[in-house]
Amino acid sequence: MLTIHVPLAVRLTEDGERLPGHAVAVEGDRIVAIGPADELAGAYPAARVRHWPGELAPGRCAVDAAAWLEAAYHPDPREVGLPGIPGTDPLTGSALAALPMDEVRWGHSARRGLQRLLREGVTSVVGPFTRPAVRTAVQRSGLTVLAAPRPATLSAGARADFAVHATDGRCLATVLAGRLLHRRA
């Protein structure tokens, strides 16, 4: 189904020109058009329309994702209070070394870490990922895995990966391959 995302403004690159009144039309996993919102609505009258109270731009690239996911444990909120788990903040160093970690636990931790990245508007990560459970979680997440960071741009025909941020910087939504994977209530 075709969806037109109508934010307050669109930026084609992270630091590109702010285009108020513009929108992004997405079908499947691709951007089909970017332009003035009223023109896109006229061109695609049957499209679903999502209005966002923020600015739509390419998502962030997490250059430190390997360390974030493979050298930190992201506790499940239900674990808080168990030995070695004082809260939900990631555990590293000696706190991590004190936990009994296996591949299953690394996989669960990676999924929670990936959810935190999506909540920040991340659409790509820099690898490689050496732990099998972490690598599997990253592959299943839909995030683009890069060997090195590169500038992201929005254009017709490109994969529909972007984020919407409020004026205060909070991420309102993260879209990967046309799928809304994070939406702030």
C-alpha positions as protocol buffer text, in pm:
chain_id: "A"
residue {
  index: 1
  type: MET
  ca { x: 0 y: 0 z: 0 }
}
residue {
  index: 2
  type: LEU
  ca { x: 125 y: 344 z: -87 }
}
residue {
  index: 3
  type: THR
  ca { x: 174 y: 579 z: 208 }
}
residue {
  index: 4
  type: ILE
  ca { x: 242 y: 951 z: 200 }
}
residue {
  index: 5
  type: HIS
  ca { x: 438 y: 1072 z: 502 }
}
residue {
  index: 6
  type: VAL
  ca { x: 358 y: 1440 z: 562 }
}
residue {
  index: 7
  type: PRO
  ca { x: 591 y: 1600 z: 818 }
}
residue {
  index: 8
  type: LEU
  ca { x: 639 y: 1968 z: 899 }
}
residue {
  index: 9
  type: ALA
  ca { x: 943 y: 1962 z: 667 }
}
residue {
  index: 10
  type: VAL
  ca { x: 1168 y: 1721 z: 476 }
}
residue {
  index: 11
  type: ARG
  ca { x: 1547 y: 1719 z: 453 }
}
residue {
  index: 12
  type: LEU
  ca { x: 1699 y: 1508 z: 173 }
}
residue {
  index: 13
  type: THR
  ca { x: 2027 y: 1479 z: 364 }
}
residue {
  index: 14
  type: GLU
  ca { x: 2100 y: 1508 z: 735 }
}
residue {
  index: 15
  type: ASP
  ca { x: 2218 y: 1868 z: 707 }
}
residue {
  index: 16
  type: GLY
  ca { x: 2041 y: 1952 z: 380 }
}
residue {
  index: 17
  type: GLU
  ca { x: 1798 y: 2230 z: 304 }
}
residue {
  index: 18
  type: ARG
  ca { x: 1476 y: 2224 z: 508 }
}
residue {
  index: 19
  type: LEU
  ca { x: 1179 y: 2181 z: 271 }
}
residue {
  index: 20
  type: PRO
  ca { x: 860 y: 2287 z: 454 }
}
residue {
  index: 21
  type: GLY
  ca { x: 536 y: 2156 z: 306 }
}
residue {
  index: 22
  type: HIS
  ca { x: 707 y: 1861 z: 138 }
}
residue {
  index: 23
  type: ALA
  ca { x: 622 y: 1494 z: 184 }
}
residue {
  index: 24
  type: VAL
  ca { x: 757 y: 1149 z: 99 }
}
residue {
  index: 25
  type: ALA
  ca { x: 553 y: 885 z: -84 }
}
residue {
  index: 26
  type: VAL
  ca { x: 647 y: 524 z: -7 }
}
residue {
  index: 27
  type: GLU
  ca { x: 533 y: 203 z: -171 }
}
residue {
  index: 28
  type: GLY
  ca { x: 665 y: -128 z: -45 }
}
residue {
  index: 29
  type: ASP
  ca { x: 1027 y: -76 z: 57 }
}
residue {
  index: 30
  type: ARG
  ca { x: 1095 y: 216 z: -180 }
}
residue {
  index: 31
  type: ILE
  ca { x: 1048 y: 590 z: -193 }
}
residue {
  index: 32
  type: VAL
  ca { x: 841 y: 659 z: -505 }
}
residue {
  index: 33
  type: ALA
  ca { x: 830 y: 1039 z: -486 }
}
residue {
  index: 34
  type: ILE
  ca { x: 935 y: 1340 z: -281 }
}
residue {
  index: 35
  type: GLY
  ca { x: 771 y: 1677 z: -332 }
}
residue {
  index: 36
  type: PRO
  ca { x: 510 y: 1922 z: -216 }
}
residue {
  index: 37
  type: ALA
  ca { x: 253 y: 1740 z: -5 }
}
residue {
  index: 38
  type: ASP
  ca { x: -47 y: 1868 z: -201 }
}
residue {
  index: 39
  type: GLU
  ca { x: 107 y: 1751 z: -531 }
}
residue {
  index: 40
  type: LEU
  ca { x: 174 y: 1403 z: -391 }
}
residue {
  index: 41
  type: ALA
  ca { x: -181 y: 1383 z: -252 }
}
residue {
  index: 42
  type: GLY
  ca { x: -314 y: 1472 z: -598 }
}
residue {
  index: 43
  type: ALA
  ca { x: -88 y: 1221 z: -773 }
}
residue {
  index: 44
  type: TYR
  ca { x: -175 y: 941 z: -529 }
}
residue {
  index: 45
  type: PRO
  ca { x: -536 y: 1000 z: -416 }
}
residue {
  index: 46
  type: ALA
  ca { x: -581 y: 644 z: -284 }
}
residue {
  index: 47
  type: ALA
  ca { x: -270 y: 660 z: -63 }
}
residue {
  index: 48
  type: ARG
  ca { x: -281 y: 634 z: 314 }
}
residue {
  index: 49
  type: VAL
  ca { x: -156 y: 961 z: 465 }
}
residue {
  index: 50
  type: ARG
  ca { x: 46 y: 986 z: 787 }
}
residue {
  index: 51
  type: HIS
  ca { x: 95 y: 1331 z: 936 }
}
residue {
  index: 52
  type: TRP
  ca { x: 401 y: 1384 z: 1157 }
}
residue {
  index: 53
  type: PRO
  ca { x: 459 y: 1682 z: 1391 }
}
residue {
  index: 54
  type: GLY
  ca { x: 830 y: 1689 z: 1311 }
}
residue {
  index: 55
  type: GLU
  ca { x: 1099 y: 1688 z: 1046 }
}
residue {
  index: 56
  type: LEU
  ca { x: 1156 y: 1385 z: 820 }
}
residue {
  index: 57
  type: ALA
  ca { x: 1517 y: 1313 z: 717 }
}
residue {
  index: 58
  type: PRO
  ca { x: 1750 y: 1020 z: 657 }
}
residue {
  index: 59
  type: GLY
  ca { x: 1803 y: 817 z: 971 }
}
residue {
  index: 60
  type: ARG
  ca { x: 2119 y: 817 z: 1181 }
}
residue {
  index: 61
  type: CYS
  ca { x: 2406 y: 575 z: 1133 }
}
residue {
  index: 62
  type: ALA
  ca { x: 2525 y: 411 z: 1457 }
}
residue {
  index: 63
  type: VAL
  ca { x: 2901 y: 393 z: 1403 }
}
residue {
  index: 64
  type: ASP
  ca { x: 2950 y: 241 z: 1751 }
}
residue {
  index: 65
  type: ALA
  ca { x: 2687 y: -30 z: 1705 }
}
residue {
  index: 66
  type: ALA
  ca { x: 2930 y: -323 z: 1736 }
}
residue {
  index: 67
  type: ALA
  ca { x: 3042 y: -207 z: 2081 }
}
residue {
  index: 68
  type: TRP
  ca { x: 2685 y: -108 z: 2178 }
}
residue {
  index: 69
  type: LEU
  ca { x: 2555 y: -457 z: 2098 }
}
residue {
  index: 70
  type: GLU
  ca { x: 2856 y: -684 z: 2163 }
}
residue {
  index: 71
  type: ALA
  ca { x: 3031 y: -521 z: 2459 }
}
residue {
  index: 72
  type: ALA
  ca { x: 2724 y: -418 z: 2659 }
}
residue {
  index: 73
  type: TYR
  ca { x: 2434 y: -610 z: 2809 }
}
residue {
  index: 74
  type: HIS
  ca { x: 2092 y: -448 z: 2769 }
}
residue {
  index: 75
  type: PRO
  ca { x: 1883 y: -576 z: 3063 }
}
residue {
  index: 76
  type: ASP
  ca { x: 1522 y: -677 z: 3033 }
}
residue {
  index: 77
  type: PRO
  ca { x: 1315 y: -456 z: 3268 }
}
residue {
  index: 78
  type: ARG
  ca { x: 1188 y: -777 z: 3430 }
}
residue {
  index: 79
  type: GLU
  ca { x: 1548 y: -856 z: 3538 }
}
residue {
  index: 80
  type: VAL
  ca { x: 1587 y: -538 z: 3745 }
}
residue {
  index: 81
  type: GLY
  ca { x: 1665 y: -634 z: 4103 }
}
residue {
  index: 82
  type: LEU
  ca { x: 1819 y: -970 z: 4014 }
}
residue {
  index: 83
  type: PRO
  ca { x: 2184 y: -1017 z: 4116 }
}
residue {
  index: 84
  type: GLY
  ca { x: 2403 y: -789 z: 3907 }
}
residue {
  index: 85
  type: ILE
  ca { x: 2111 y: -604 z: 3740 }
}
residue {
  index: 86
  type: PRO
  ca { x: 2056 y: -272 z: 3922 }
}
residue {
  index: 87
  type: GLY
  ca { x: 1849 y: -110 z: 3645 }
}
residue {
  index: 88
  type: THR
  ca { x: 1780 y: -103 z: 3273 }
}
residue {
  index: 89
  type: ASP
  ca { x: 2091 y: 91 z: 3170 }
}
residue {
  index: 90
  type: PRO
  ca { x: 2339 y: -112 z: 2963 }
}
residue {
  index: 91
  type: LEU
  ca { x: 2599 y: -303 z: 3164 }
}
residue {
  index: 92
  type: THR
  ca { x: 2964 y: -299 z: 3057 }
}
residue {
  index: 93
  type: GLY
  ca { x: 3307 y: -375 z: 3198 }
}
residue {
  index: 94
  type: SER
  ca { x: 3315 y: -559 z: 3531 }
}
residue {
  index: 95
  type: ALA
  ca { x: 2934 y: -552 z: 3563 }
}
residue {
  index: 96
  type: LEU
  ca { x: 2906 y: -735 z: 3230 }
}
residue {
  index: 97
  type: ALA
  ca { x: 3190 y: -974 z: 3318 }
}
residue {
  index: 98
  type: ALA
  ca { x: 3004 y: -1075 z: 3635 }
}
residue {
  index: 99
  type: LEU
  ca { x: 2697 y: -1193 z: 3438 }
}
residue {
  index: 100
  type: PRO
  ca { x: 2667 y: -1548 z: 3308 }
}
residue {
  index: 101
  type: MET
  ca { x: 2635 y: -1482 z: 2933 }
}
residue {
  index: 102
  type: ASP
  ca { x: 2547 y: -1736 z: 2664 }
}
residue {
  index: 103
  type: GLU
  ca { x: 2435 y: -1693 z: 2301 }
}
residue {
  index: 104
  type: VAL
  ca { x: 2066 y: -1686 z: 2396 }
}
residue {
  index: 105
  type: ARG
  ca { x: 2121 y: -1406 z: 2645 }
}
residue {
  index: 106
  type: TRP
  ca { x: 2338 y: -1214 z: 2394 }
}
residue {
  index: 107
  type: GLY
  ca { x: 2059 y: -1244 z: 2137 }
}
residue {
  index: 108
  type: HIS
  ca { x: 1796 y: -1108 z: 2377 }
}
residue {
  index: 109
  type: SER
  ca { x: 2030 y: -826 z: 2478 }
}
residue {
  index: 110
  type: ALA
  ca { x: 2100 y: -738 z: 2114 }
}
residue {
  index: 111
  type: ARG
  ca { x: 1728 y: -715 z: 2034 }
}
residue {
  index: 112
  type: ARG
  ca { x: 1674 y: -476 z: 2325 }
}
residue {
  index: 113
  type: GLY
  ca { x: 1979 y: -274 z: 2218 }
}
residue {
  index: 114
  type: LEU
  ca { x: 1845 y: -257 z: 1863 }
}
residue {
  index: 115
  type: GLN
  ca { x: 1508 y: -135 z: 1993 }
}
residue {
  index: 116
  type: ARG
  ca { x: 1691 y: 146 z: 2172 }
}
residue {
  index: 117
  type: LEU
  ca { x: 1870 y: 238 z: 1848 }
}
residue {
  index: 118
  type: LEU
  ca { x: 1539 y: 246 z: 1657 }
}
residue {
  index: 119
  type: ARG
  ca { x: 1396 y: 477 z: 1926 }
}
residue {
  index: 120
  type: GLU
  ca { x: 1680 y: 719 z: 1841 }
}
residue {
  index: 121
  type: GLY
  ca { x: 1611 y: 720 z: 1465 }
}
residue {
  index: 122
  type: VAL
  ca { x: 1893 y: 487 z: 1362 }
}
residue {
  index: 123
  type: THR
  ca { x: 1848 y: 326 z: 1020 }
}
residue {
  index: 124
  type: SER
  ca { x: 2199 y: 190 z: 962 }
}
residue {
  index: 125
  type: VAL
  ca { x: 2477 y: 41 z: 1173 }
}
residue {
  index: 126
  type: VAL
  ca { x: 2848 y: -12 z: 1119 }
}
residue {
  index: 127
  type: GLY
  ca { x: 2970 y: -371 z: 1161 }
}
residue {
  index: 128
  type: PRO
  ca { x: 3106 y: -626 z: 1154 }
}
residue {
  index: 129
  type: PHE
  ca { x: 2927 y: -821 z: 1425 }
}
residue {
  index: 130
  type: THR
  ca { x: 3122 y: -1121 z: 1550 }
}
residue {
  index: 131
  type: ARG
  ca { x: 2882 y: -1282 z: 1798 }
}
residue {
  index: 132
  type: PRO
  ca { x: 2645 y: -1513 z: 1605 }
}
residue {
  index: 133
  type: ALA
  ca { x: 2338 y: -1424 z: 1814 }
}
residue {
  index: 134
  type: VAL
  ca { x: 2405 y: -1052 z: 1775 }
}
residue {
  index: 135
  type: ARG
  ca { x: 2468 y: -1087 z: 1402 }
}
residue {
  index: 136
  type: THR
  ca { x: 2136 y: -1273 z: 1363 }
}
residue {
  index: 137
  type: ALA
  ca { x: 1946 y: -1008 z: 1561 }
}
residue {
  index: 138
  type: VAL
  ca { x: 2097 y: -730 z: 1348 }
}
residue {
  index: 139
  type: GLN
  ca { x: 2012 y: -911 z: 1024 }
}
residue {
  index: 140
  type: ARG
  ca { x: 1652 y: -966 z: 1136 }
}
residue {
  index: 141
  type: SER
  ca { x: 1610 y: -604 z: 1247 }
}
residue {
  index: 142
  type: GLY
  ca { x: 1607 y: -465 z: 895 }
}
residue {
  index: 143
  type: LEU
  ca { x: 1881 y: -211 z: 972 }
}
residue {
  index: 144
  type: THR
  ca { x: 2132 y: -161 z: 692 }
}
residue {
  index: 145
  type: VAL
  ca { x: 2475 y: -291 z: 791 }
}
residue {
  index: 146
  type: LEU
  ca { x: 2766 y: -85 z: 658 }
}
residue {
  index: 147
  type: ALA
  ca { x: 3140 y: -152 z: 657 }
}
residue {
  index: 148
  type: ALA
  ca { x: 3200 y: 221 z: 717 }
}
residue {
  index: 149
  type: PRO
  ca { x: 2969 y: 519 z: 773 }
}
residue {
  index: 150
  type: ARG
  ca { x: 2842 y: 698 z: 464 }
}
residue {
  index: 151
  type: PRO
  ca { x: 2605 y: 991 z: 414 }
}
residue {
  index: 152
  type: ALA
  ca { x: 2242 y: 892 z: 370 }
}
residue {
  index: 153
  type: THR
  ca { x: 2011 y: 1064 z: 124 }
}
residue {
  index: 154
  type: LEU
  ca { x: 1643 y: 1048 z: 45 }
}
residue {
  index: 155
  type: SER
  ca { x: 1554 y: 1014 z: -324 }
}
residue {
  index: 156
  type: ALA
  ca { x: 1292 y: 854 z: -545 }
}
residue {
  index: 157
  type: GLY
  ca { x: 1381 y: 488 z: -601 }
}
residue {
  index: 158
  type: ALA
  ca { x: 1591 y: 463 z: -286 }
}
residue {
  index: 159
  type: ARG
  ca { x: 1512 y: 228 z: 0 }
}
residue {
  index: 160
  type: ALA
  ca { x: 1259 y: 394 z: 233 }
}
residue {
  index: 161
  type: ASP
  ca { x: 1478 y: 435 z: 542 }
}
residue {
  index: 162
  type: PHE
  ca { x: 1418 y: 754 z: 738 }
}
residue {
  index: 163
  type: ALA
  ca { x: 1329 y: 903 z: 1074 }
}
residue {
  index: 164
  type: VAL
  ca { x: 1103 y: 1182 z: 1193 }
}
residue {
  index: 165
  type: HIS
  ca { x: 1227 y: 1403 z: 1478 }
}
residue {
  index: 166
  type: ALA
  ca { x: 1036 y: 1657 z: 1684 }
}
residue {
  index: 167
  type: THR
  ca { x: 1171 y: 2011 z: 1721 }
}
residue {
  index: 168
  type: ASP
  ca { x: 1317 y: 1913 z: 2060 }
}
residue {
  index: 169
  type: GLY
  ca { x: 1519 y: 1632 z: 1893 }
}
residue {
  index: 170
  type: ARG
  ca { x: 1311 y: 1336 z: 2015 }
}
residue {
  index: 171
  type: CYS
  ca { x: 1259 y: 1067 z: 1754 }
}
residue {
  index: 172
  type: LEU
  ca { x: 890 y: 1036 z: 1670 }
}
residue {
  index: 173
  type: ALA
  ca { x: 919 y: 756 z: 1413 }
}
residue {
  index: 174
  type: THR
  ca { x: 1173 y: 530 z: 1245 }
}
residue {
  index: 175
  type: VAL
  ca { x: 1093 y: 368 z: 911 }
}
residue {
  index: 176
  type: LEU
  ca { x: 1305 y: 85 z: 764 }
}
residue {
  index: 177
  type: ALA
  ca { x: 1236 y: -44 z: 413 }
}
residue {
  index: 178
  type: GLY
  ca { x: 896 y: 126 z: 425 }
}
residue {
  index: 179
  type: ARG
  ca { x: 795 y: -37 z: 755 }
}
residue {
  index: 180
  type: LEU
  ca { x: 717 y: 178 z: 1058 }
}
residue {
  index: 181
  type: LEU
  ca { x: 932 y: 9 z: 1325 }
}
residue {
  index: 182
  type: HIS
  ca { x: 923 y: 274 z: 1594 }
}
residue {
  index: 183
  type: ARG
  ca { x: 657 y: 527 z: 1678 }
}
residue {
  index: 184
  type: ARG
  ca { x: 663 y: 741 z: 1989 }
}
residue {
  index: 185
  type: ALA
  ca { x: 324 y: 759 z: 2156 }
}
